[in-house]
Amino acid sequence: MQKSTIILLVVALASAGVSAGLWMELRAERALNAGLSERLNATIAARSVVPAPAPAPVVRPASIAPAAEASAPARTEPAQQSEVAQRSMVDWQAYQKRLLKDPKYREAWRDEQRLQLAQRRENYVKLLGFTPEQADAAIDLAIDRQMKWPGGIPQEQGEEEMRAYQAKLREVLGEEKYTRLQTYMDSRQSRMQVDRFRTQLTGGDVLRDDQVEPLISALYVEQSQLQDDLQQYRETLGSETDQAAALRKLSERETELLKAAQGRMRSAASGILSSSQLDKFDAMLKRDLERHEAQQRMARIRSKIDPPDPKSGSN
């Protein structure tokens, strides 16, 4: 089995999860993802009968360069990689479901999940005003959901399952606190961004408690606008028959929109941060943009090196 396929699965699992709260919550979820990755690797390794070649560098979660054989330049076609990845994911899901049928394992797994989500529970009480009982119930519902679908929710059941989950949350929390929870979960990318920014501040530049939530809210507005703009542009590419050209246009537009969003973020943050804090915030945004542009350059180069996907529709 291709080692690059294993990396693809691990990245997909790490990306798919629930989207980090405050710094301790982020660390906890990273630890959880690491544990899942170890289990996945162990499962796939046990089934593999062919030595895996060395992995190619990971550029972005959605796209992995094919691994190169040490003795020959032979490649696995993208369609074959996708089929192998799907089979491996099915194997891993079946393995997890089999483990969770054991009562002792299931109980231990639930205890581990509660520990991993302890910081999130604390945030529910501290930031969202949940009672301890409501926080416990919300965490348990999330754990039950993950236990039922350890490998991810099938697409055909996604909407129905989500409606059922939301109905249970509303029953436990009431409409007002349910709305608070939805806003909190939707803003987790911005919370992660602020958590990362906080680690870069020292001395008199450390964020005060009264700056944290306003900054998260301001960045959340701009992150939401960025995602809306991207989605609208994706819809305009629906008639494109050349997939490579469509991806190139989307990549270029994504960079333009990110630059615009960062400008709005900087303006929004200027009313919250001190001048020295704002300088450091500007530096972080600049690094983020440079990293994004570097990834885009690597993706363009890789697209010229990789063999074209025969199903892409390009000539």
HUZI-V610106 format. One record per helix or strand of 2 or more residues. SS is the DSSP state (A for helix, B for strand). FROM is the first residue (numbers start at 0). LEN is the number of residues. If there is no record, write none. Layout:
SS,FROM,LEN
SS,FROM,LEN
This chain:
A,2,14
A,22,25
B,57,3
B,62,2
A,77,23
A,102,14
A,117,11
A,131,17
A,154,32
A,187,11
A,202,3
A,208,28
A,242,28
A,274,31
